[in-house]
């Protein structure tokens, strides 16, 4: 989407599209799922946990971090990652509001 084309859409539509793109890769979903299941900051080796190459995991962690969905802190030679709670609440609200617009009424088409 070109820079000028985003002006055709609401801020909410643009925000949802950016988040959907970030969440649109199964490796990122797997990373988030792992963080959610751990329910704490993890510094374990995600390569072993997910079976992906270190470079691949680093790339996906960078994308999630740039979007603000996760945060990382350096502890010695390791980086601990966890869900960023404020952003997670925003993501949940944006998608929740969007999906809740559907009236779920039978008889369409």
Secondary structure, 3 states (H helix, E strand, C coil): CCCCHHHHCCHHHHHHHHHHHHCCCHHHHHHHHHHHHHCCCECCCHHHHHCCCHHHHHHHHHHHHHCCCEEEEEECCEEEEEECHHHHHHHHHHHHHHHCCCCCCCCCC
